[in-house]
Amino acid sequence: MKIENNKLIEGEKLKAEKVDKKKVTLDAMLEEQNLNEETLREEGDFYYDSTKDQFVLQIKKDIKDASKKEKFNNLKNHSKARTITNAIANDVVIEEVKYSNEELIEIQDQFFKVNNPELFTQNTNLNLDTINNRLELVTDSISDGLKKSLEDTYGDKLYVKVDPSFVDKHEPLKARKDNWNQLGAGIGMKSIIENKLNFCTTAGVARKGTQYFIVTAGHCVGEGGTPAYQWSVPVGTPHLNAMSSGFDFGLVRIDRANELTGGRYATNGYYISGESSSGYDAKVSGAAKPYTGMPVCKSGITTGYTCGEVKHVRALHPVTRLVGIKVESSNAYFASNGDSGAPLTYYSNGIYRTVGVLSASATTIQYSRIVYFTPLEEMLDKYGLTYYSSNTKIKL
């Protein structure tokens, strides 16, 4: 079954370009008040509503900082945005909310530290519900006492949704396949886990100081000093598996002697359909933070280049304690075994930026349309890494 094709790629590009044009308006509104996405998340949030084809800019009703309050009030009143008023009506709407993105994330991160994870079933997920400005705990079962206790404690910051049919086992997805001199995103790799070969996908290259790493999922990183392979040639050794700290993020240190003719290079190559003579069809030009409604695509060794939409920018599972971006696709074959570690990308202004690293599906079936991705920019910040996005190839 051939899933990836040029019509799909071009269609998703057109969709992304359409959304991006509207986001230009949102960015212009913020810039006129000397604001940006980061300050917005401190005092609100934003998301793209695909049903209405517009962005929703959320601003807190109660902003403590006087300087920020004035700037955001200017946005609400449109008093200093006259030049783009007509565009605002079509592309961006403003709504008042009670809580900021940062406030809700702080509660989410602490939730299973103050609430015993053992009280929740395997089929439970704690999502950052940007659209409704709250956290959403969805589960297949919960006691009446615990449900009431949570509602009393968190009030309107948390919505508890009980759905007996909800299944979210959050099991890692395990499974293009060749030996590459030029390392990049969307190609295959192998590692040894519990004496078995593990098949995964690369999300690109990162560096720290003079050391270079393959970026992939944490559960794709092998054990101890066992070699990692790309594809059948040793390329490096395990360096980081961040699953114990709540993120399915992994690094393979590129330190094995090169066995291929022509040397080995770190590149910003992005494998989409493999129709380019060099193998890479595009380039990754850095990392990006997700927003709810963001149109995104992933490129893995099993299901290829498939696309979906960000449903929750942050979801937290009580059993695995893993943080992930929840992406939903209309494609039933969105991801499968072997796609783990694949880059989740956002196409904007003619460039691709990587948003996440494929972690797990929401079901145990072979293919899934609901998949979780580890937030890449958060990982780069956490571990002091630089995502390799230079057009210059570096010989390793």
NUKE-230316 format. One line per field, with one value per residue (C-alpha): residue number from 0; x, y, z. Coordinates in steps of 0.5 Angstrom, whole numbers, plus 500, padded with zeros to 3 digits. Layout:
BEGIN
lumse	(NUM, ...)
c1	(X, ...)
c2	(Y, ...)
c3	(Z, ...)
//
This chain:
BEGIN
lumse	(0, 1, 2, 3, 4, 5, 6, 7, 8, 9, 10, 11, 12, 13, 14, 15, 16, 17, 18, 19, 20, 21, 22, 23, 24, 25, 26, 27, 28, 29, 30, 31, 32, 33, 34, 35, 36, 37, 38, 39, 40, 41, 42, 43, 44, 45, 46, 47, 48, 49, 50, 51, 52, 53, 54, 55, 56, 57, 58, 59, 60, 61, 62, 63, 64, 65, 66, 67, 68, 69, 70, 71, 72, 73, 74, 75, 76, 77, 78, 79, 80, 81, 82, 83, 84, 85, 86, 87, 88, 89, 90, 91, 92, 93, 94, 95, 96, 97, 98, 99, 100, 101, 102, 103, 104, 105, 106, 107, 108, 109, 110, 111, 112, 113, 114, 115, 116, 117, 118, 119, 120, 121, 122, 123, 124, 125, 126, 127, 128, 129, 130, 131, 132, 133, 134, 135, 136, 137, 138, 139, 140, 141, 142, 143, 144, 145, 146, 147, 148, 149, 150, 151, 152, 153, 154, 155, 156, 157, 158, 159, 160, 161, 162, 163, 164, 165, 166, 167, 168, 169, 170, 171, 172, 173, 174, 175, 176, 177, 178, 179, 180, 181, 182, 183, 184, 185, 186, 187, 188, 189, 190, 191, 192, 193, 194, 195, 196, 197, 198, 199, 200, 201, 202, 203, 204, 205, 206, 207, 208, 209, 210, 211, 212, 213, 214, 215, 216, 217, 218, 219, 220, 221, 222, 223, 224, 225, 226, 227, 228, 229, 230, 231, 232, 233, 234, 235, 236, 237, 238, 239, 240, 241, 242, 243, 244, 245, 246, 247, 248, 249, 250, 251, 252, 253, 254, 255, 256, 257, 258, 259, 260, 261, 262, 263, 264, 265, 266, 267, 268, 269, 270, 271, 272, 273, 274, 275, 276, 277, 278, 279, 280, 281, 282, 283, 284, 285, 286, 287, 288, 289, 290, 291, 292, 293, 294, 295, 296, 297, 298, 299, 300, 301, 302, 303, 304, 305, 306, 307, 308, 309, 310, 311, 312, 313, 314, 315, 316, 317, 318, 319, 320, 321, 322, 323, 324, 325, 326, 327, 328, 329, 330, 331, 332, 333, 334, 335, 336, 337, 338, 339, 340, 341, 342, 343, 344, 345, 346, 347, 348, 349, 350, 351, 352, 353, 354, 355, 356, 357, 358, 359, 360, 361, 362, 363, 364, 365, 366, 367, 368, 369, 370, 371, 372, 373, 374, 375, 376, 377, 378, 379, 380, 381, 382, 383, 384, 385, 386, 387, 388, 389, 390, 391, 392, 393, 394, 395)
c1	(500, 503, 500, 505, 504, 505, 498, 497, 504, 501, 494, 497, 502, 496, 492, 498, 500, 492, 493, 499, 497, 492, 497, 501, 495, 495, 503, 502, 497, 502, 508, 504, 504, 511, 508, 510, 507, 511, 508, 501, 502, 504, 497, 493, 493, 491, 489, 486, 479, 479, 471, 471, 478, 480, 485, 482, 487, 485, 487, 486, 481, 485, 492, 497, 502, 500, 505, 502, 495, 495, 498, 493, 487, 490, 489, 482, 480, 483, 485, 492, 490, 486, 490, 489, 481, 478, 483, 482, 474, 476, 482, 483, 477, 479, 476, 477, 479, 481, 487, 493, 497, 503, 498, 494, 501, 503, 497, 498, 505, 504, 497, 500, 504, 499, 494, 496, 496, 494, 487, 486, 485, 490, 485, 486, 489, 490, 490, 491, 484, 486, 479, 475, 481, 482, 485, 481, 481, 478, 478, 474, 472, 473, 470, 464, 468, 475, 471, 467, 474, 477, 472, 472, 479, 480, 473, 473, 480, 479, 473, 472, 470, 468, 467, 467, 469, 475, 482, 489, 494, 499, 504, 510, 510, 516, 517, 526, 531, 538, 545, 546, 552, 548, 544, 537, 530, 525, 530, 531, 535, 536, 538, 538, 533, 532, 537, 532, 533, 528, 526, 525, 525, 530, 527, 534, 540, 542, 548, 551, 558, 562, 558, 553, 547, 541, 534, 529, 524, 527, 524, 528, 535, 538, 542, 548, 554, 550, 551, 545, 545, 543, 540, 545, 551, 553, 553, 553, 551, 546, 546, 540, 533, 529, 523, 524, 523, 517, 519, 519, 525, 532, 539, 544, 551, 554, 561, 562, 567, 564, 564, 561, 565, 565, 564, 559, 555, 550, 545, 538, 535, 528, 525, 518, 517, 524, 523, 529, 536, 539, 534, 532, 526, 526, 530, 528, 529, 529, 524, 517, 512, 505, 498, 491, 489, 496, 496, 502, 505, 510, 514, 516, 519, 512, 507, 511, 508, 502, 498, 493, 492, 494, 488, 492, 499, 500, 497, 499, 498, 498, 501, 507, 507, 509, 508, 506, 503, 496, 495, 489, 488, 483, 487, 486, 494, 497, 502, 504, 510, 517, 514, 517, 522, 519, 519, 512, 513, 509, 510, 510, 512, 516, 520, 519, 520, 520, 514, 515, 518, 513, 512, 506, 499, 493, 491, 494, 492, 497, 495, 493, 490, 491, 498, 502, 509, 514, 515, 521, 523, 521, 527, 532, 531, 531, 538, 541, 541, 541, 537, 541, 538, 544, 544, 552, 553, 558, 563, 563)
c2	(500, 507, 512, 518, 522, 528, 530, 529, 533, 539, 539, 539, 545, 549, 548, 550, 556, 558, 558, 561, 567, 568, 567, 573, 578, 575, 576, 583, 585, 582, 586, 592, 592, 589, 583, 576, 568, 567, 573, 571, 565, 568, 572, 568, 563, 562, 557, 556, 554, 550, 550, 557, 558, 563, 564, 565, 570, 569, 574, 573, 578, 579, 581, 583, 587, 594, 594, 588, 589, 596, 592, 587, 592, 595, 589, 588, 595, 595, 602, 601, 596, 600, 598, 591, 592, 589, 583, 582, 581, 575, 572, 573, 574, 576, 572, 573, 567, 566, 562, 563, 557, 557, 557, 551, 547, 548, 545, 539, 538, 538, 534, 527, 529, 531, 526, 519, 516, 509, 512, 513, 507, 506, 509, 516, 522, 529, 534, 542, 544, 550, 551, 551, 554, 549, 542, 536, 529, 524, 517, 510, 510, 514, 513, 518, 520, 522, 525, 530, 531, 533, 538, 541, 542, 545, 548, 550, 549, 542, 538, 531, 527, 520, 515, 508, 507, 511, 507, 510, 505, 510, 504, 506, 505, 500, 497, 510, 504, 505, 506, 514, 518, 524, 524, 528, 527, 521, 516, 509, 507, 501, 499, 493, 493, 487, 483, 485, 489, 495, 499, 507, 513, 519, 526, 530, 532, 536, 538, 540, 544, 539, 533, 531, 527, 523, 525, 520, 517, 515, 508, 507, 508, 502, 500, 501, 501, 497, 500, 504, 503, 507, 503, 497, 500, 502, 510, 511, 509, 511, 517, 520, 516, 522, 517, 517, 524, 524, 525, 520, 523, 520, 522, 517, 520, 520, 517, 510, 510, 511, 504, 508, 510, 518, 520, 522, 528, 532, 535, 539, 534, 532, 526, 526, 522, 520, 523, 527, 525, 526, 522, 528, 532, 538, 541, 543, 550, 549, 548, 551, 550, 547, 551, 548, 547, 547, 543, 538, 532, 527, 523, 515, 509, 505, 510, 515, 522, 523, 529, 531, 537, 538, 537, 538, 542, 538, 531, 528, 520, 518, 511, 513, 520, 522, 529, 529, 533, 530, 530, 527, 525, 523, 518, 511, 510, 516, 512, 505, 501, 503, 511, 512, 518, 521, 528, 532, 538, 545, 548, 555, 561, 555, 552, 546, 547, 541, 541, 534, 527, 521, 517, 513, 511, 512, 504, 497, 496, 496, 503, 509, 516, 519, 519, 523, 527, 529, 537, 538, 545, 544, 538, 543, 548, 542, 539, 545, 543, 546, 543, 542, 547, 549, 548, 547, 540, 538, 532, 528)
c3	(500, 498, 503, 501, 494, 491, 491, 499, 500, 495, 498, 505, 503, 501, 507, 511, 507, 508, 515, 515, 512, 517, 523, 520, 522, 529, 529, 527, 532, 537, 534, 534, 542, 542, 544, 542, 543, 549, 552, 550, 553, 560, 560, 555, 549, 542, 537, 530, 529, 523, 523, 522, 519, 524, 529, 536, 541, 548, 553, 561, 564, 570, 568, 574, 570, 569, 563, 560, 562, 558, 551, 552, 553, 547, 543, 546, 544, 537, 539, 536, 530, 526, 520, 520, 523, 517, 517, 524, 523, 518, 521, 528, 534, 541, 547, 554, 559, 566, 565, 561, 558, 563, 569, 566, 564, 571, 574, 569, 571, 578, 578, 578, 584, 588, 586, 587, 580, 582, 583, 576, 571, 565, 560, 563, 560, 562, 556, 556, 553, 550, 546, 553, 557, 562, 563, 561, 565, 560, 563, 562, 569, 576, 583, 585, 591, 587, 581, 586, 590, 583, 582, 588, 588, 581, 580, 573, 571, 570, 567, 568, 562, 564, 557, 558, 551, 552, 550, 551, 553, 550, 548, 544, 537, 535, 529, 509, 510, 507, 509, 509, 509, 510, 517, 517, 519, 517, 515, 519, 525, 529, 536, 540, 546, 550, 545, 540, 534, 535, 528, 529, 525, 526, 527, 525, 528, 534, 537, 544, 544, 539, 540, 535, 536, 532, 535, 536, 541, 548, 547, 541, 544, 546, 552, 555, 550, 545, 538, 534, 527, 521, 517, 518, 519, 526, 527, 535, 542, 547, 550, 553, 554, 558, 559, 566, 567, 563, 556, 550, 548, 546, 543, 540, 540, 533, 535, 531, 526, 519, 515, 509, 503, 502, 510, 514, 515, 519, 515, 515, 510, 511, 507, 505, 499, 497, 490, 490, 487, 494, 498, 502, 499, 503, 509, 517, 518, 526, 531, 533, 538, 537, 538, 538, 531, 528, 521, 522, 518, 520, 516, 518, 515, 515, 513, 510, 510, 513, 516, 521, 526, 533, 538, 545, 545, 552, 554, 560, 562, 569, 568, 564, 566, 559, 556, 549, 543, 541, 534, 530, 523, 518, 515, 519, 517, 520, 524, 525, 528, 526, 525, 533, 533, 526, 526, 526, 522, 521, 514, 514, 509, 505, 510, 515, 522, 527, 532, 535, 536, 535, 541, 541, 539, 543, 541, 541, 534, 528, 525, 529, 527, 534, 536, 541, 540, 545, 544, 541, 543, 550, 550, 546, 552, 557, 555, 552, 545, 538, 533, 526, 521, 517, 510, 511, 511, 517, 516, 523)
//
